[in-house]
């Protein structure tokens, strides 16, 4: 039985994962973090009969109960402290929180190696996003020019989303796009060309009506290719990938990025 501590257990994605864990035979939630519901029973809050643990107000409190894997599903401003606390308590870590930078992940990798634990950072647990990433990587090998549009709900604070951060990192490992007109030669405000992330132009929209969407647009000579992902209103699409991450994170030391890094491909 893999014992799981879930930070952000009552949130949109965390609650779906808690319910997903309750349906398995090899995973068990033994700790949960939610400031709003601290002191209450997780099973009562989420109506899960077999999720019998008291919700803690902080990761430090929740980690007083020993666990094998700590799942970080809170906010970027709290994530690094939570992750370090989990590693110090001997847990492996799965990161679902968006907003962490490449520098943040590099620092977390150092901590993971120091404590000889595995950390798996996944920008988006959806298997559909996994396919998006692979298709975009293939396109980038053949098409020199591309940009990314990042869509999300109007109250999402981090820009771009973790999904797009991971995509830009992956595509930058192949090659950054070539700009016909360098940014410094733009006539008008440079900001309208988007933000440069890992050498790639990213345009973030934050509007009601969106959940998470990503569009990678590749331009060719006389044609173009658009590869797009749209999340639905349910967090269920993230559950299977998160369960896979929990099961796999104990098999290595250090930090890995993306579900494909632990999938048998």
C-alpha positions, 0 to 999 in steps of 0.5 A: 500500500502506497501511503499518500499525503495530499496537499490541496486535497479539497481543491478542484483537482485535489478532490478529484484525485482524492476520489480517484485514490479511494477507488484503487487497491494499492493507494491510500490517503493518510494525510491531507492539507486544506486550510479551509477545512482543517480539523475535519475528516476528509471523507466527510468533506468529500463524501468518500467513505474510505478516506478516513483522515483528519485534514491539517492546516499545513503541510508540516502538520500533515507530514507528522503522519508518515507517508510514502508520497506527498502530492503538491496541489496548492499554490506556487507561493506555498509549493516550494516550502511544502516540497522541501518539508516533504523531502525532509520527512522522507517522502517522494513528491509529485508536483501538480502545482503550476507556476514554478519556474525552471529555476525553482525546479532546478533547486528542487532537484538539488533538494531531492538528490540531497535527501535521495528521493524522487520528485516528479513535476508534471505541468498537466496530468492529462494524457491528452496533454501528453499527446499534445506535447509529443505532437508539438515536439515532432512538429518543431523538428521540421518547422522552424517558426512557431508561437504558443497561445495560453488560455485560462480562466480570468482568476488564474494568477500564474501566467503562463500555465504550468502546461505551457511552461512545460511545453516551452521547456520541451520545445526549447530542447529541440530548437527555439523558433526563428523570428523573421523580425527580431523583437528589438526591431518591432515597430510599436510596443514590444509587449504585443509580441508576447513574453519570451519564455525559453526562447519562445513567444507566449501569449496568455489570455485570461478570460471567463469561459476558459478552463485551460487551453493551449495552442501551439501554432507552427507556420510553414511556407504557405500553410500552418499547423495548429495543435490545440488542447482544451480542458473540460469542466471536470478534473477527472481527466487529470486523475489517471495521470496523477495516479501513474505519477504517484506509483512511479515517483518512488522508482528514481532519485532526483527530479524528472519532468513530465509523465513521459519521463516515467512511462514505458514508451 
